[in-house]
Amino acid sequence: MQATVVRPQMRQEETDAIADLHTHSRQAAYRGLYGDAYLDGELQSVSRAIWRARFSDFDPAADLILTAVENGAVVGLAYASFRLKPEIGALLDNLHVAPELKGQGLGTRLLAAVAR
């Protein structure tokens, strides 16, 4: 598996792959906490809109997006920013791993990469 620092100018399909991992992770984590109609319907378009906005406003001096890629697929992501809560410094806003890969240390490795 390869960790990648995401560049600010991403193709829409790359941005959508990140959003889709975010969606898949939240579907697994929030099942039973949110309604199935939202998780299985609206959530994907919400995630894609969020990630497209993040990339349109991306500032490489203040934002960090890391992905973990395996066999060409995004299987992990971390997003941190100094702009979200400037009063506290950097904020890790997202740390997601494909549900089928949880428990293998990928989230820990992404978090360590963000800290570096």
Buried (B, 14 or more C-beta within 10 A) or exposed (E): EEBEEBEEEBEEEBBBBBBBBBBBBBBBBEEEEBEEEEBEEEBBEBBBEEBBEBBEEBEEEEBBBBBBBEEEEBBBBBBBBBEBEEEEEBBBBBBBBBBEBBEEEBBEBBBEBBEE
